[in-house]
């Protein structure tokens, strides 16, 4: 699992590449935590490069996503593809916004202004 981080003016974009399995999810959580430490309140997660998500691992995202949410931050998931059903059926669904494309996510976050 590799995670590319792209910092734009108003938003940080995380682009995980590979499988979000136990090891991949640990790296993903660390990337979210690091983005928060770096001052990011608006995150976009572009799932275009994710080949598989283990639904059992989504539970571990609740704490970092909730922390961002409580700081008045936003997190938007985009390019979910085959992973859409798994994520939208998780308990994260109420804390997240979903967009079809990265451009849509940027517009929704205000990064496209």
BELZITA-V169770 format. One record per pair of residues at least 4 apart in sequence whose ideal C-beta (glycine too) atoms are under 7 Angstrom apart, sorted by the first residue. I is the first residue (numbers start at 1). GAP is how many residues later the second one is. Records with the same first field share a line. If there is no record, write none. Layout:
I=GAP, GAP
//
This chain:
1=15, 17, 18, 22, 23, 26
2=15, 16
3=11, 12, 13, 24, 25, 28
4=11, 13
5=7, 9, 26, 30
6=7, 9
7=5
8=5, 103
10=32, 99, 100, 101
11=31, 33, 95, 98, 100
12=23, 28, 31
13=31, 33
14=17, 18, 21, 29, 31
15=31, 34
16=4, 8, 12, 31, 33, 34
17=32
18=6, 33
19=5, 32, 33
20=4, 5, 8, 30, 33, 34, 37
21=4, 33, 36
22=4, 35
23=4
24=4
25=4, 32, 35
26=4
27=4
28=4
29=4, 31, 32, 35
30=4
31=4
32=4, 11, 32
33=4, 31
34=4
35=5, 8
36=4, 31, 32
41=30, 31, 32
42=31, 32, 67
43=25, 32
44=32, 34, 58, 61, 62, 65
45=30, 32
46=32, 33, 56
47=30, 31, 32, 33, 34, 36
48=31
50=33
53=5, 30, 33, 34
55=31, 35
58=29, 32, 34
61=4, 31
62=4, 29, 30
63=4
64=4
65=4, 10, 27, 30
66=4, 29
67=4
68=5, 7
69=4, 26
74=23, 35
75=21
76=21, 23, 29, 32, 33
77=10, 19, 21
78=21, 22, 23, 24, 26, 27
79=22, 23
80=4, 7, 18
83=4
84=4
85=4
86=4
87=5
88=5, 10
92=4
97=11
99=5, 6, 9
100=4
101=4
102=4
103=4
104=4
105=4
106=5, 6
107=5
//
